[in-house]
Amino acid sequence: MNISRLYYLSIFIICASLLGFGYYLQFVDGLEPCPLCIFQRIAYIAIAISALAGLIHGPLGKWRYLYSGLIFVAAVTGGVIAGRQVWLQHLPPEAVPACGPGLDFMMEVFPLTETLRMVFTGSGECAEVDWTFLSFSIAEWSLLWFVLFTISSLFHIFNKLQKFN
């Protein structure tokens, strides 16, 4: 089996599982995602689509740079977003920004650039911790996964192995 295909299959399955769990928390447990959570989901979707494309193509040689590069860019972007949310969650309560309007409202009323600026300046709902596992919040787990995706994509880009023997 092609190592690239195995790598992309693993990344796709992990992303699909993480997204599925996020939707489970939203629709079954009733946890509403904040704007930064939505953008992290978009980063996971970008990683999953890149991995699925790589899985279907099964690239050898230089093509793996394209798919792993896309995974790298999406993972770094998601990591920055998750890092921002982790930072907001660790602010003292008096330093947390006030809660802003919902993402749907912002997308309808404001231009995209203004919406992005407001989302990335953060708001109170992004600082709330509604769920933890092993004392880590969703944002902290997300940051960990983005870091792992970033490292694995770099390893895959620079790895010389192409096939199992």
Residue pairs with C-beta under 8 A, 6 or more apart in sequence:
1 163
1 164
2 58
2 60
2 162
2 163
3 159
3 161
3 162
3 163
3 164
4 54
4 58
4 59
4 60
4 64
4 67
4 156
4 162
5 54
5 55
5 58
7 54
7 152
7 156
8 51
8 52
8 54
8 55
8 67
9 51
9 55
11 47
11 48
11 51
11 71
11 149
11 152
12 48
12 51
12 52
12 55
14 145
15 44
15 45
15 47
15 48
15 51
16 48
18 44
18 142
18 145
19 41
19 44
19 45
19 48
22 33
22 37
22 41
22 44
22 138
25 31
25 131
25 138
26 32
26 33
29 131
31 130
31 131
33 41
34 85
34 123
34 125
34 126
34 128
35 102
35 103
35 106
35 119
35 123
35 125
35 126
36 81
36 82
36 84
36 85
36 88
36 119
36 120
36 122
36 126
36 139
37 85
37 126
37 138
37 139
38 103
39 78
39 81
39 119
40 78
40 81
40 82
40 85
40 139
40 142
40 146
43 74
43 75
43 77
43 78
43 81
43 146
44 74
44 78
46 70
46 74
46 77
47 71
47 74
47 75
47 78
47 149
50 67
50 70
50 71
50 74
51 67
51 71
53 67
54 64
54 67
54 68
54 71
57 63
57 67
59 66
59 67
60 162
61 162
64 156
64 157
65 157
68 153
68 154
68 156
68 157
69 153
69 157
71 149
71 153
72 149
72 150
72 153
72 154
72 157
74 149
75 146
75 147
75 149
75 150
75 153
76 146
76 150
78 142
78 146
78 149
79 143
79 146
79 147
79 150
81 120
82 139
82 140
82 142
82 143
82 146
83 143
84 120
84 122
85 122
85 126
85 127
85 139
85 142
85 143
86 137
86 139
86 140
86 143
88 96
88 97
88 122
88 126
88 127
89 126
89 127
89 128
89 129
89 137
89 139
89 140
91 127
96 124
96 127
97 121
97 122
97 123
97 124
97 127
98 123
98 124
99 123
99 124
99 125
100 106
100 118
100 123
100 124
100 125
101 109
103 115
103 119
106 114
106 115
106 118
106 119
107 115
110 118
129 137
130 138
131 137
131 138
133 141
136 144
